[in-house]
Amino acid sequence: MSKTDPHRPPDDPITEGARARAQGRPRDACPYPVNSPERIEWLEGYDGAPADRSSDRPLENG
């Protein structure tokens, strides 16, 4: 008997990416094609940040 619920919708790519990171899978394990919207979302989930967000800058002392 399968443990998956047939009534549960499949996970979205963001959730899949976050789960992959939590399971210790490498970032390049993304199953979606390069430049696809799904790959961008999967990587957002894996990285924990939107792809279009710039990295945080360090606080300046002063």
N, C-alpha and C positions, 0 to 999 in steps of 0.2 A: 504494500500500500504506500502510495506517495505521500510525502509530508506537505506538499504544496496544496494550497487551497484553490480549487478551480474558480472560485468566485472572487478571489482577490486579484485586482488588476496588477499587471506586471510593474516592477519598479521602474521609476524614471531614471534616465542616465545619471542625474546628479546623485541620487541615492545609491545607484550601483557603484559610482566612483568612490563615494564616501565609505561604502562597505568594503570595497577592495583595499582601500588604505588601512582600514581598521583590521583587516585580515592579514595585513603585511604583504600584500601583493605589490609588485613594482609598478611604477607609473606607466611604463610602456606596455602594461598588460591591457590597456584600453582596447576593447574589441571593435570599436567603430572606425570607419575609414577616415583618413587624414582630411582635414578641412570640412568635415561634416558637422552640422549643428549638434548632433548627438555626441560627437567626440569632444566638442567644446564644453558641453554640459557635463560629460563624464569627468573631464579634467577639472572643471570647477568644483565638482563634488569631491574629487580626490584631493585637490589643493585646499579646499575649504574657503575659497574666495572666487568672486566673479572674474572671468577672464579679462574683462575690460577695466578692471580696477587697477590703478597703479599701486606699486608697492608702497608701504608706509615708509615715510622718511624718518630718520632719527630725530629726536628732540634736540634742539640746539641749547647748549648751555649758555646762560648769559643773563 
